[in-house]
Amino acid sequence: MSTNAFAPPEAGQHGAMPRRRGSLRLRLSLGVPVLTALVVGAIEWSLGDLVEAADGLTRMVWLVLLLSATQLLLIEALLLWPLRRLAAGCEAMESVPAPLADDEAAPAPRLAAELERIGHVMRRARGSLWQQGQAALALQRELTQQRELLAQAQRELAANQRELAGMARTDPLTGLANLRVFDETLRREFKRAQRQRGLLAIAVLDLDEFKQFNERHGSAAGDAALQRVARLLNERFKRDTDVVARLGGEEFVALLPGFGMAEAQGVLELLREDLRALRLPDGQGHLTLSVGLAAASPGHPYLSAQALMQAADEALYIAKHAGRDRLSLAA
Ligand SMILES: Nc1nc2c(ncn2[C@@H]2O[C@H](COP(=O)(O)OP(=O)(O)OP(=O)(O)O)[C@@H](O)[C@H]2O)c(=O)[nH]1
């Protein structure tokens, strides 16, 4: 039996097992009587005279002893010895295999090559993982940049929306409220004045002969002049309730809640003085204003906001036709 209990079975060994079991049975059933008879015969033949001389009982005892000894030997040889080998084999299979001796380590070169191959695959896998990690980091950086760009775009969009909303309510050249805002405010303040039996004045202001100014000094100078007049208006009408707007071209309007004709007239005269004092660039001379003023009060009511506005417009028309650079009061 091999010392290596884990050695693979030799070819055909499994197939031979049933035959070996059959052979054992044959040996036990046929071999034992036959061999016993042969052994007894041989002994009787070799001890012939001695056996012949013995009496019947002694001969019988002798034969029984011989048979028993022979059968014991045969059972030992044919049955017990194979069983012992089998038991030894099973014990060897259950025990821990002994380490391979150096001369038994034949697969070492193959094992080393396999380990080398596995190491190579693991190094490649590690390199691939590192590359994927780098790619993920680059993607993360890109994502952060895109987020910053998106946040920047959102800020710009919000600013643009505010600007657009502002543009919808303001005159782009002067920054004053536009006609739409003025109309809303006029309707609101007129109703309030009616409700509270308060005062409400409207002044329509128009620069005189601005066409000539543009022709002499250019439209850029005209734009700058319009901006300076707008600043004067803002400075002069600076109460929270005052609203100054550009109606278009060189025409402006001031809505003065709580002011009657006298108060509004006083402020407008100051404004005309401001304009006279305004220093324009060399050679541009000075600007003058024509103003039409109308005021609603409990003693002088108007039917509607439009009627009040129309009265101020008519007063302006009178001021223009009276020679310009003056303030005209609505009747
Ligand atoms: N530079 C500049 N000029 C403008 C603007 N809007 C209108 N104007 C000019 O203002 C002038 C207005 O001319 P008119 O309506 O005849 O009025 P005016 O010359 O002031 O004459 P009166 O009002 O009768 O005194 C025109 O020449 C327009 O081109 C603007 O935003 N910028």
Ligand as a Chemical Component Dictionary entry (heavy atoms), coordinates in Angstrom:
data_LIG
# 
_chem_comp.id                   LIG 
_chem_comp.type                 NON-POLYMER 
_chem_comp.pdbx_formal_charge   0 
_chem_comp.three_letter_code    LIG 
# 
loop_
_chem_comp_atom.comp_id 
_chem_comp_atom.atom_id 
_chem_comp_atom.alt_atom_id 
_chem_comp_atom.type_symbol 
_chem_comp_atom.charge 
_chem_comp_atom.model_Cartn_x 
_chem_comp_atom.model_Cartn_y 
_chem_comp_atom.model_Cartn_z 
_chem_comp_atom.pdbx_ordinal 
LIG N1  N1  N 0 -30.861 113.424 -27.649 1  
LIG C1  C1  C 0 -32.127 112.987 -27.541 2  
LIG N2  N2  N 0 -33.093 113.675 -28.173 3  
LIG C2  C2  C 0 -34.378 113.259 -28.070 4  
LIG C3  C3  C 0 -34.716 112.173 -27.328 5  
LIG N3  N3  N 0 -36.050 111.998 -27.393 6  
LIG C4  C4  C 0 -36.518 112.969 -28.182 7  
LIG N4  N4  N 0 -35.519 113.768 -28.590 8  
LIG C5  C5  C 0 -35.570 114.925 -29.435 9  
LIG O1  O1  O 0 -36.260 115.963 -28.793 10 
LIG C6  C6  C 0 -36.723 116.786 -29.831 11 
LIG C7  C7  C 0 -38.102 117.264 -29.552 12 
LIG O2  O2  O 0 -38.472 118.221 -30.549 13 
LIG P1  P1  P 0 -39.888 118.937 -30.540 14 
LIG O3  O3  O 0 -40.976 117.959 -30.225 15 
LIG O4  O4  O 0 -40.041 119.649 -31.777 16 
LIG O5  O5  O 0 -39.859 119.883 -29.337 17 
LIG P2  P2  P 0 -38.881 121.112 -29.091 18 
LIG O6  O6  O 0 -37.857 121.198 -30.125 19 
LIG O7  O7  O 0 -38.381 120.957 -27.706 20 
LIG O8  O8  O 0 -39.832 122.327 -29.197 21 
LIG P3  P3  P 0 -40.828 122.832 -28.071 22 
LIG O9  O9  O 0 -41.200 121.642 -27.282 23 
LIG O10 O10 O 0 -41.971 123.411 -28.821 24 
LIG O11 O11 O 0 -40.106 123.830 -27.297 25 
LIG C8  C8  C 0 -36.642 116.033 -31.163 26 
LIG O12 O12 O 0 -35.651 116.548 -31.966 27 
LIG C9  C9  C 0 -36.309 114.631 -30.700 28 
LIG O13 O13 O 0 -35.499 113.985 -31.641 29 
LIG C10 C10 C 0 -33.659 111.447 -26.656 30 
LIG O14 O14 O 0 -33.879 110.479 -25.961 31 
LIG N5  N5  N 0 -32.419 111.922 -26.795 32 
# 
loop_
_chem_comp_bond.comp_id 
_chem_comp_bond.atom_id_1 
_chem_comp_bond.atom_id_2 
_chem_comp_bond.value_order 
_chem_comp_bond.pdbx_ordinal 
LIG N1  C1  SING 1  
LIG C1  N2  DOUB 2  
LIG C1  N5  SING 3  
LIG N2  C2  SING 4  
LIG C2  C3  DOUB 5  
LIG C2  N4  SING 6  
LIG C3  N3  SING 7  
LIG C3  C10 SING 8  
LIG N3  C4  DOUB 9  
LIG C4  N4  SING 10 
LIG N4  C5  SING 11 
LIG C5  O1  SING 12 
LIG C5  C9  SING 13 
LIG O1  C6  SING 14 
LIG C6  C7  SING 15 
LIG C6  C8  SING 16 
LIG C7  O2  SING 17 
LIG O2  P1  SING 18 
LIG P1  O3  DOUB 19 
LIG P1  O4  SING 20 
LIG P1  O5  SING 21 
LIG O5  P2  SING 22 
LIG P2  O6  DOUB 23 
LIG P2  O7  SING 24 
LIG P2  O8  SING 25 
LIG O8  P3  SING 26 
LIG P3  O9  DOUB 27 
LIG P3  O10 SING 28 
LIG P3  O11 SING 29 
LIG C8  O12 SING 30 
LIG C8  C9  SING 31 
LIG C9  O13 SING 32 
LIG C10 O14 DOUB 33 
LIG C10 N5  SING 34 
# 
